[in-house]
Structures are given as structure tokens and as C-alpha cells.
């Protein structure tokens, strides 16, 4: 009798789980949508050719889209000429001779697991985006 009751109870729980609405997973944002979200509440300034390496320490790589440098009130967006070659799983290696990262500097990409060079990026101008007062 106990086995019958346990079996019926187990079936009822399973039926309840099947009847419950499926949990909706959040849709994954595209790199362009992620960039839009990062730029929300900010306004673009005049593009610059170089940024301080201090500002380049904080980096977000948006696959096949852009590189976003900095944090806080001002972030810099760089859309390389060959943005299609940006892979957010690659490691970016820069070689600079000054305390600035400039659009003419060479940025090579290295595979994260095999550590072999996968390509390079042709940086463009750095567009500053400043947070709008009263914005988020």
C-alpha cells in the first residue's frame, strides 16, 4: 500500500512539474545591443586619436563590433576598421612606446587556449561617451 501511495504522489508531483509554465530564459543580447546598453544615458564627444593607457586598463570586447575602454563618467568606444575580426574570446596584446594607446598602434589577437596569434586589429578613433547629468 505504501508503494502505491508513493507512486501516486510521485506521479502527481511529476504532473505538476509538467503542467507548470516553462521558465523563460533571458534572451542573449547581441554585441550591438550590449553596446547600446553601455551607451545609454551618455552622449558622444569629439573623437580622439589616443587615450591614456590608464583609461585602456578597463576593456570590454564586443565580438565583431567594438572595443570599449574605461569606466565611470567617460568611456571610449573604438570601432576598428576590421571589426569583423574582433573575437571576444581572444586576448588583445598591445605594444606601445608611450603612456597612450593610439589608433596607429598595433593590436594583435591571441587565441586564449592555444596562445597562438590569430590576427591583428586596425584601431580607429576613440569616441568618448560622457554620462549625461541626471542620466543613469
HELIX and SHEET records of a PDB file:
HELIX    1   1 UNK A    2  UNK A   19  1                                  18    
HELIX    2   2 UNK A   31  UNK A   39  1                                   9    
HELIX    3   3 UNK A   83  UNK A   85  5                                   3    
SHEET    1   A 5 UNK A  42  UNK A  44  0                                        
SHEET    2   A 5 UNK A 126  UNK A 131 -1                                        
SHEET    3   A 5 UNK A  74  UNK A  78 -1                                        
SHEET    4   A 5 UNK A  66  UNK A  71 -1                                        
SHEET    5   A 5 UNK A  59  UNK A  62 -1                                        
SHEET    1   B 2 UNK A  50  UNK A  52  0                                        
SHEET    2   B 2 UNK A 100  UNK A 102 -1                                        
SHEET    1   C 3 UNK A  90  UNK A  95  0                                        
SHEET    2   C 3 UNK A 106  UNK A 111 -1                                        
SHEET    3   C 3 UNK A 117  UNK A 122 -1                                        
END                                                                             
